Amino acid sequence: MPLPSGVRFTAVRRTRVYEGVVRQLQRLIADGKLKPGDMLPPERELAERFGVSRSSLRDAIRSLELAGLLVPKHGEGTVVADVSADALIAPIASVLVRKRELIAELLDVRKMLEPSLAARAAENATEEDIAEMEDILRRQREKALRGETWTEEDSEFHYAIARASRNSVVLKVLDVLMDLLRETRARALQVEGRVQRSLAGHRRLLDAIKRHDPDAAERAVKLHIEEIESVVMKKF
């Protein structure tokens, strides 16, 4: 059976690329664009369409076969399974539960890591560091006034604090952490009033760093992360 003309695949650009392939195929099946009995293209062609290696594609296909969404047909290829709505929803619900647990753990790591970084930044920040943070806050305010999202500036601000702490190793840790929390920051900033509270939190933190007051900087970042946590956990 030929692939329906309305089905379009897009290249995946993530570190664990097979997960991106899984999500895209799940969405196509859930939306009815891939229907029971539809045959997926050959492995080589499908890997090229997604822009991933054949190994990553095989990992994704196996994952969906285990979930009961795809069925291998010997000598033919892989077809979309005839599944019930419950079977389709169950793995998604499982992912959401796990996502909530993961986010809670990531925020916990932030609470362990960032207060110490902020205190170090307050002790070590140079005039250039502070000027950079002021510039980031200025861009945040401008985007907020225009109604634009500023998740990149949010990451940039916290990353600038980490740089000011003068610890190159922790920069790598925070870089990974912020990337993992990208979606949660975007969701949190959509909550009414959250943009203003986030800007205020950043302002308190920067003022403490400018005064070179490590205790105040530590308190400011703890409060900031607690406010984020209270918002984010309600969204998942």
Secondary structure, DSSP 8 states (H G I E B T S, - for coil): ----TT-------SSSHHHHHHHHHHHHHHTTSS-TT-B---HHHHHHHHT--HHHHHHHHHHHHHTTSEEEETTTEEEE----HHHHHHHHHHHHHHHHHHHHHHHHHHHHHHHHHHHHHHHH--HHHHHHHHHHHHHHHHHHHTT---HHHHHHHHHHHHHHTT-HHHHHHHHHHHHHTHHHHHHHTTSTTHHHHHHHHHHHHHHHHHTT-HHHHHHHHHHHHHHHHHHHHHH-
